[in-house]
Amino acid sequence: MKTLFSTILISITCICISAQTEIALKDTLNLGTDVEEGAFTESLDDLAFKGIESIHADSLRIAAERALKNIPDSIYINRLQSIESPINFPYNSKVKAYIELYTKRKRNQVSIMLGLSEYYFPIFEAQLDAAGLPLELKYLPIIESALNPRAFSRVGASGLWQFMYPTGKQYGLQVNSYVDERRDPIKSTEAAISYLSDLYEMYNDWYLVIAAYNCGQGNVNKAIRRSGGKRDFWEIYHRLPRETRGYVPAFIAAAYTMNYYEEHLISPQKSDIVLETDTIMINNLLHFNQVAAMMDVNVETLRELNPHYRLDVVPSINKKYALKLPTKSIDSFIDKEEFIYSFEREKYFASNKLVEPSNHHYAPSAPKNKTKLYYTVKSGDAVGLIADWYDVRTSDLRYWNNISRNLIKVGQKLAVYVPNNKVTYYQQINKMSYAQKKNLDGKTVVIASKSSVKAPVTHSGDYEVYTVRKGDNLWTIAKKYPGVSNADIMQLNGISDASKLSPGQKLKIRPKS
C-alpha cells in the first residue's frame, strides 16, 4: 500500500508522456466529456442519503486532495493498462468523465460500495472463476445497482444484476408474490453468468457483451448492421442507445476506481452486513419476526442476508427454501427450530396457510433513531418527489411500503421514517400545498437569465405541460424543473420506454401550483 506521502508525490509530479502514450492520446475518440446520466448513475444517487459525512481530513490530506484534482492522462492510461485481465481497459474522454464522477462527485457512494464489496465480491468471484469468465465482470453490479440487492429500476429491473422479469424467468429465476430470486445474490449471479456466457458466444467481444447486457442483443445487432458490420464497441458507439454509450465507459471507470481508490484517498465505509454466514434449509412456513423473537438476530439482518424474500416470509409449503443466517446463529436455530416455527403461529400463518400478500401485515422495523410518519398521496405525487420532500432514498420509500414499479394511488398512506429530532418539521409536509412542498429546503424555481433559452411550457388543465424538442430526453427535461425527476415524468405520462420521445410530443410535468 502506498503511503499518503508517496501518493502526493506521484500526483503532483510532472510526468513526461512517452511516445506510446502520445499515440494513445492522439487516437482517443472524440466522445465528449459529459457523463450520460443513466440508470447506473441513478443507482449511485439512490445509494447516497443525507447524513453521510465525508472523512475528516488533516491539513496533509487536504493538500493531497488538491493535488489529485488534475491527474495527467498518462497516469490514468498506465493504471488502466496495469490491470491484469483478459478484458482490455482503454482510455478516452468518456472514460475519464466517469472516473472523475466516481472519484470526485460520488466519493461517498464509492466508499459505501467498497464496504459492501467485502461481502458481495467473493460471491461474484467464486462463480465467475468456476465458469471461466473474467473476474472483472464483478464490477457490472456496481453500475447496475450500486451493490444494492433491493434496487428496483424505473422500468422494472430488479436486484444486484438488474434482471428484467422475462430475462430473469428465462434464466431460471423464480419471481412471485413472496420470492424474487433476482434479488438473491447467489442465484442472480448464476443467472447473470449464464446470460453473459450466452452473449459472449454470440459476439466474442466483452465490450459488445457488456453493451448487449445493458440494451439487449437487438439494439447491438442494429448498431452493427448500420455501421457496415463493424464489431467493435467504439466503432458502433454513436449508433447505440444513449444510455449504452455511457455504460461501457462507466464499467471501465468502475474497474479503475475499485483498483485505485486508495490513490484517490477514498476509504471503504464498513458495512453492517454480517460477513460470516451459513445456510440452513427451511421446510415449513416461517416469518422473519418468528426468528427474531426467539434468537439474537434482528429482522434487518435477516433482510440483508435474504433480500429475495419480499414480505419477510419463507414460503416453504411444497418445497424447501434456503435461509441465510450468521454462522454463529446456525446451532441456535437448529436447537430451537420447532419452537421458532410454533411461535405465534396463528398470527403469522392462520390455519397454517400463507395469507394474501395484499392483506399481509408486513411492516419493516423502524430504522435506528427514526420516527414513523405517514404521508397521504395526492394527485400529481410521485415516489421520487415524496422521497425528495422527506429527504429519504426512493429505494427505502419503496421498500417501507412494498411499492412495485413506483405505482402509488391517490389516498394511499405511505410510511416514512424520519430523524427523531426533525419530526415536527416533517409532520408539516402532509398538510402542505404542492407549491409549498416544491420550495422545501430552498428548492425554488430557477428563473432563467435573459440569455438562456426558456423551456416551451404551457398549462393544460391541472398540469404544466412541456413540448418535446429535437435532442430532448427525459433527463434533460426533468432538469428544467427543480424537484421533478425523469421517473416522475414517466409515471405521470404512462411512459414505459424512455427512449421513445418525439419532437412535438406533449408531456405533463407536474400539477399547477
C-alpha positions in Angstrom: 0.0 0.0 0.0 1.4 3.4 -0.9 1.8 5.9 1.8 -0.1 9.2 1.7 3.3 10.9 1.2 4.1 8.8 -1.9 0.6 9.3 -3.2 1.1 13.1 -3.1 4.4 12.8 -4.8 3.0 10.7 -7.6 0.0 13.0 -8.0 1.9 16.3 -8.1 5.0 15.2 -10.1 5.1 16.3 -13.7 5.2 13.1 -15.7 6.6 13.1 -19.2 4.3 11.3 -21.6 6.1 8.6 -23.6 5.8 8.3 -27.3 3.4 5.4 -26.9 1.2 7.4 -24.6 1.2 10.3 -27.0 -0.1 8.0 -29.8 -2.7 6.6 -27.4 -3.9 10.2 -26.7 -4.0 11.1 -30.3 -6.1 8.1 -31.1 -8.5 8.9 -28.3 -12.1 9.1 -29.6 -13.8 12.5 -29.6 -16.7 11.3 -27.4 -17.2 14.4 -25.4 -16.7 14.8 -21.7 -20.2 14.8 -20.3 -21.4 11.8 -18.3 -24.5 10.1 -19.8 -26.8 10.2 -16.8 -28.5 6.8 -17.0 -29.9 4.2 -14.7 -26.5 3.4 -13.3 -25.9 6.9 -12.1 -29.3 6.9 -10.6 -28.3 3.8 -8.7 -25.4 5.8 -7.2 -27.8 8.6 -6.3 -30.1 6.1 -4.7 -27.2 4.8 -2.6 -26.5 8.3 -1.2 -28.5 9.8 1.6 -28.4 12.9 3.7 -26.4 12.4 6.8 -23.3 10.7 5.3 -20.3 12.7 6.4 -17.0 12.8 4.4 -13.8 11.7 6.1 -12.4 14.3 8.5 -9.1 15.3 7.0 -6.0 16.9 8.4 -4.1 19.5 6.5 -1.9 17.0 4.8 -4.8 15.1 3.4 -6.5 18.3 2.2 -3.3 19.2 0.4 -3.3 15.7 -1.2 -6.9 16.1 -2.4 -6.0 19.4 -4.0 -3.0 17.7 -5.8 -5.4 15.0 -7.1 -7.7 17.4 -8.9 -5.6 17.4 -12.1 -4.2 14.0 -12.7 -2.4 13.7 -16.0 -4.0 11.4 -18.6 -0.7 9.4 -18.7 -1.3 8.2 -15.1 -4.9 7.1 -15.9 -3.6 5.2 -19.0 -0.8 3.5 -17.2 -3.1 2.5 -14.3 -5.7 1.0 -16.6 -3.1 -0.9 -18.6 -1.7 -2.3 -15.4 -5.0 -4.1 -14.5 -4.3 -7.8 -15.2 -7.4 -9.0 -17.1 -8.4 -10.7 -20.4 -10.6 -7.6 -20.8 -8.6 -4.6 -22.2 -9.3 -1.3 -20.4 -8.9 1.6 -22.9 -8.9 5.3 -22.0 -10.6 8.2 -23.6 -12.5 11.3 -22.7 -15.7 9.5 -21.8 -13.9 7.0 -19.6 -12.2 10.0 -17.9 -15.5 11.7 -17.3 -16.8 8.6 -15.4 -13.6 8.1 -13.5 -14.0 11.7 -12.2 -17.7 11.0 -11.5 -16.7 8.1 -9.2 -13.6 9.6 -7.6 -14.8 13.2 -7.2 -18.5 13.7 -7.2 -19.5 10.3 -5.9 -16.8 9.6 -3.4 -19.2 8.9 -0.5 -21.1 6.3 -2.6 -17.9 4.7 -3.7 -16.8 4.5 0.0 -20.1 2.7 0.8 -19.7 0.3 -2.2 -16.2 -0.6 -1.2 -17.6 -1.7 2.2 -20.4 -3.7 0.5 -17.9 -5.3 -1.9 -16.3 -7.2 1.0 -19.5 -9.2 1.2 -20.6 -9.4 -2.5 -17.3 -9.6 -4.5 -16.4 -13.0 -3.1 -19.8 -14.3 -4.2 -19.3 -13.0 -7.7 -15.6 -14.0 -8.0 -16.3 -17.6 -6.9 -18.9 -18.2 -9.6 -17.1 -16.2 -12.3 -14.0 -18.3 -11.7 -15.9 -21.6 -11.8 -17.4 -20.5 -15.1 -14.0 -19.4 -16.5 -15.2 -15.8 -17.1 -13.1 -12.7 -16.4 -13.3 -11.9 -12.7 -13.5 -8.2 -13.6 -17.1 -8.7 -14.6 -17.8 -8.4 -10.9 -17.8 -4.7 -11.5 -21.0 -4.8 -13.5 -23.3 -4.8 -10.4 -21.6 -1.5 -9.4 -23.1 0.3 -12.4 -26.3 -1.8 -12.4 -27.4 -1.5 -8.8 -24.6 0.2 -6.7 -24.4 -3.2 -5.0 -27.9 -2.9 -3.6 -29.8 -6.3 -4.0 -33.1 -4.4 -3.4 -32.5 -2.0 -6.2 -35.6 -1.6 -8.5 -35.3 0.4 -11.6 -38.0 2.7 -13.2 -38.5 0.1 -15.9 -38.9 -2.9 -13.6 -35.4 -4.3 -13.4 -34.5 -5.8 -10.0 -31.6 -7.0 -7.9 -27.8 -6.7 -8.0 -27.6 -7.6 -11.7 -30.9 -5.7 -12.6 -32.7 -8.5 -14.4 -36.0 -7.7 -16.1 -38.8 -10.1 -15.3 -38.7 -12.0 -18.7 -35.0 -12.4 -18.7 -34.9 -13.5 -15.1 -37.5 -16.2 -15.8 -35.6 -17.2 -19.0 -32.6 -17.9 -16.9 -34.4 -19.8 -14.2 -35.0 -17.1 -11.6 -38.3 -17.6 -9.6 -40.4 -14.4 -9.2 -43.7 -14.5 -7.4 -45.5 -12.6 -4.6 -43.2 -13.9 -1.9 -39.9 -14.6 -3.6 -37.9 -12.6 -6.1 -34.7 -14.5 -6.9 -33.5 -11.6 -8.9 -32.6 -10.2 -5.5 -30.8 -13.4 -4.4 -27.1 -12.6 -4.6 -26.1 -16.3 -5.4 -28.9 -17.3 -7.8 -28.9 -14.0 -9.7 -25.2 -14.2 -10.1 -25.6 -17.7 -11.5 -28.2 -16.4 -14.0 -26.0 -13.4 -14.9 -23.1 -15.6 -15.7 -25.2 -17.8 -17.9 -26.5 -14.8 -19.7 -23.1 -13.2 -20.1 -21.7 -16.6 -21.4 -24.5 -16.8 -24.0 -23.8 -13.2 -25.1 -20.1 -14.0 -25.5 -20.9 -17.0 -27.6 -22.7 -14.5 -29.9 -20.2 -11.6 -30.0 -16.8 -13.0 -28.9 -16.0 -9.5 -27.6 -16.5 -8.5 -24.0 -17.5 -4.9 -24.7 -20.2 -5.9 -27.1 -21.3 -8.4 -24.5 -21.5 -5.6 -21.8 -23.3 -3.3 -24.2 -25.8 -6.1 -25.0 -26.3 -6.8 -21.3 -27.4 -3.2 -21.0 -29.6 -2.6 -24.0 -30.3 -6.1 -25.4 -28.9 -8.0 -28.4 -31.4 -6.4 -30.8 -30.0 -2.9 -30.3 -26.4 -4.1 -30.6 -27.2 -6.0 -33.7 -28.9 -3.0 -35.3 -25.8 -0.8 -34.5 -23.5 -3.4 -36.1 -25.6 -3.6 -39.2 -25.9 0.2 -39.5 -22.1 0.6 -39.2 -21.5 -1.8 -42.1 -20.8 -4.9 -40.0 -18.2 -3.4 -37.6 -17.9 -5.4 -34.4 -16.0 -3.0 -32.1 -17.9 -1.1 -29.4 -16.1 2.2 -30.1 -16.8 2.0 -33.8 -20.5 1.5 -33.3 -20.6 3.8 -30.3 -22.7 6.6 -31.9 -25.3 4.0 -33.3 -26.1 2.6 -29.8 -28.8 3.9 -27.5 -27.7 7.0 -25.5 -27.6 5.2 -22.1 -25.5 2.3 -23.5 -22.9 4.7 -24.9 -22.1 5.6 -21.3 -22.5 2.1 -19.9 -19.1 0.7 -21.1 -17.1 3.8 -20.1 -18.8 3.5 -16.7 -17.8 -0.1 -16.4 -14.1 0.8 -17.2 -14.3 3.6 -14.7 -15.7 1.3 -12.1 -12.9 -1.2 -12.6 -10.4 1.7 -12.3 -11.9 3.0 -9.2 -12.2 -0.3 -7.4 -8.5 -0.9 -8.1 -7.1 2.6 -7.4 -9.4 4.1 -4.8 -6.5 4.5 -2.3 -4.7 6.7 -4.8 -7.7 9.0 -4.7 -7.8 8.9 -0.8 -11.1 7.1 -0.7 -11.6 4.6 2.2 -14.1 1.8 2.5 -17.0 2.5 4.8 -17.6 -0.5 7.0 -20.9 -2.3 6.1 -23.3 -3.7 8.6 -23.7 -6.9 6.6 -22.6 -10.0 8.5 -19.6 -11.4 6.6 -19.5 -14.9 8.1 -22.7 -16.7 7.2 -24.1 -20.2 6.6 -27.3 -21.5 5.1 -30.0 -23.8 6.5 -32.9 -25.3 4.6 -36.4 -24.4 5.8 -39.2 -27.0 5.4 -42.0 -25.1 7.0 -43.7 -21.6 6.7 -41.5 -19.1 8.5 -41.7 -15.4 9.2 -38.6 -13.3 10.0 -40.3 -12.0 13.1 -40.5 -15.5 14.5 -36.8 -16.0 14.1 -36.0 -12.5 15.6 -38.3 -13.2 18.6 -36.6 -16.4 19.5 -33.0 -15.7 18.6 -30.3 -13.0 18.9 -30.8 -11.9 15.2 -32.8 -8.8 14.3 -35.2 -8.6 11.3 -33.0 -6.1 9.4 -30.1 -8.6 9.5 -32.3 -11.3 8.1 -33.4 -9.0 5.3 -29.9 -8.0 4.4 -28.8 -11.7 4.2 -32.0 -12.8 2.5 -33.2 -9.9 0.3 -35.1 -12.2 -2.1 -37.9 -12.8 0.4 -40.2 -9.9 -0.5 -42.6 -10.0 2.6 -40.3 -11.3 5.3 -41.8 -14.8 4.7 -40.1 -18.0 3.8 -43.0 -19.7 1.9 -41.9 -23.3 2.4 -45.1 -25.2 1.6 -44.4 -27.6 -1.3 -40.6 -27.3 -1.3 -37.7 -26.3 0.9 -36.2 -22.8 0.8 -32.8 -21.7 2.0 -32.4 -19.2 4.8 -29.0 -17.5 5.3 -28.0 -16.7 8.9 -24.9 -15.5 10.7 -22.6 -18.6 11.2 -22.7 -18.1 14.9 -26.5 -18.4 14.9 -26.9 -21.7 13.0 -26.6 -24.1 16.0 -29.0 -22.0 18.0 -31.6 -22.1 15.1 -31.2 -25.9 14.9 -31.7 -26.3 18.7 -34.8 -24.0 18.7 -36.2 -24.8 15.3 -39.6 -26.3 16.4 -40.1 -23.5 19.0 -39.4 -20.9 16.3 -42.0 -22.4 13.9 -44.6 -22.6 16.6 -44.1 -19.0 18.0 -47.3 -17.0 17.4 -48.2 -19.4 14.6 -51.8 -18.3 14.1 -50.8 -14.7 14.0 -48.5 -15.2 11.0 -50.0 -18.3 9.3 -53.6 -18.7 10.2 -54.6 -22.4 9.7 -51.0 -23.0 8.6 -51.5 -21.2 5.3 -50.0 -18.3 3.5 -52.2 -15.2 3.6 -52.8 -13.0 0.6 -49.9 -10.6 0.0 -52.2 -7.6 -0.1 -53.5 -8.4 3.4 -50.2 -9.3 4.8 -49.2 -7.4 8.0 -45.7 -6.8 6.6 -44.2 -3.8 8.3 -40.4 -3.2 8.2 -38.9 -2.5 11.6 -38.1 1.2 12.2 -34.5 2.2 11.3 -32.5 3.2 14.4 -33.2 6.7 15.7 -36.1 7.2 13.4 -39.8 8.0 13.9 -42.5 6.6 11.6 -44.8 9.2 9.9 -47.5 8.8 7.3 -47.9 10.8 4.1 -51.2 10.7 2.2 -50.7 10.5 -1.6 -52.3 13.4 -3.5 -53.0 14.0 -7.2 -49.7 14.6 -9.1 -47.5 13.0 -6.5 -44.7 10.6 -7.5 -42.4 8.3 -5.5 -39.4 10.4 -6.4 -41.0 13.6 -5.3 -42.2 12.3 -2.0 -38.8 10.8 -1.2 -37.2 14.2 -2.1 -39.6 16.0 0.2 -38.7 13.7 3.2 -35.0 13.5 2.3 -35.0 9.7 2.0 -33.9 7.3 -0.7 -36.5 6.3 -3.2 -35.5 2.7 -2.7 -36.2 2.9 1.0 -39.6 4.5 0.4 -40.5 1.7 -2.0 -39.2 -0.9 0.5 -41.0 0.5 3.5 -44.3 0.5 1.6 -43.8 -2.6 -0.7 -44.2 -0.4 -3.7 -43.7 -2.1 -7.1 -42.8 -0.2 -10.3 -43.2 3.1 -8.5 -47.0 2.7 -8.6 -48.9 4.7 -6.0 -52.5 5.9 -5.9 -54.3 9.0 -4.6 -55.4 8.5 -1.0 -52.8 5.8 -0.2 -51.0 6.3 3.1 -47.2 5.8 2.9 -45.0 5.1 5.8 -41.9 7.3 6.1 -39.1 7.1 8.7 -37.6 10.5 9.7 -35.0 11.6 12.3 -36.4 11.8 15.8 -35.2 15.4 16.2 -36.9 16.6 13.0 -40.4 15.0 13.5 -42.1 18.4 13.8 -40.6 19.7 10.6 -41.6 16.6 8.5 -45.1 16.3 10.1 -46.0 19.6 8.3 -45.4 18.1 4.8 -48.5 16.1 4.7 -50.6 19.3 5.1 -48.7 21.5 2.6 -49.8 22.5 -0.8 -47.8 21.4 -3.8 -46.3 24.9 -4.2 -45.1 24.8 -0.6 -43.6 21.3 -0.9 -41.9 22.4 -4.1 -39.9 25.0 -2.2 -38.8 22.8 0.6 -35.2 23.2 1.7 -34.9 26.2 -0.6 -35.7 24.3 -3.8 -37.3 27.3 -5.5 -38.0 27.6 -9.2 -34.9 28.7 -11.1 -35.5 31.9 -13.1 -33.8 31.8 -16.5 -31.5 34.6 -17.4 -32.3 36.8 -20.5 -29.6 35.0 -22.4 -30.9 31.5 -21.6 -33.5 29.6 -23.7 -36.8 29.3 -22.0 -38.4 25.9 -21.8 -41.6 25.7 -24.0 -44.0 25.3 -21.2 -47.8 25.7 -21.4 -50.6 25.0 -19.0 -53.2 22.4 -19.8 -55.9 21.6 -17.4 -54.4 20.9 -14.0 -50.9 20.4 -15.2 -47.9 22.2 -16.5 -47.1 20.8 -20.0 -43.8 20.6 -21.8 -43.4 20.3 -25.6 -40.6 17.9 -26.6 -38.0 19.4 -28.8 -35.4 17.7 -31.0 -32.5 16.4 -28.9 -34.5 16.3 -25.7 -34.6 13.3 -23.4 -36.4 12.8 -20.1 -33.3 13.6 -18.0 -32.7 17.0 -19.7 -36.4 17.8 -19.5 -36.5 16.9 -15.8 -33.5 19.1 -15.0 -35.5 22.2 -16.1 -37.9 21.6 -13.2 -36.5 21.5 -9.6 -38.0 18.7 -7.6 -39.1 16.7 -10.7 -37.3 13.5 -11.8 -37.4 11.7 -15.1 -39.2 8.8 -13.3 -41.9 11.2 -12.2 -42.5 12.4 -15.8 -42.6 8.7 -17.0 -45.2 7.8 -14.3 -47.4 10.9 -14.9 -47.5 10.3 -18.7 -47.6 6.5 -18.6 -44.3 6.1 -20.4 -42.7 2.7 -20.3 -39.8 3.3 -22.7 -37.9 6.5 -22.0 -36.1 6.3 -25.4 -39.4 6.8 -27.4 -39.9 10.5 -27.3 -40.7 12.5 -30.4 -40.5 16.3 -31.2 -43.8 18.0 -30.6 -45.0 15.4 -28.0 -46.8 17.0 -25.0 -45.6 15.8 -21.6 -47.4 16.6 -18.3 -44.7 17.8 -15.8 -46.5 18.5 -12.5 -49.7 19.9 -11.1 -50.1 23.6 -11.4 -49.0 25.4 -8.2 
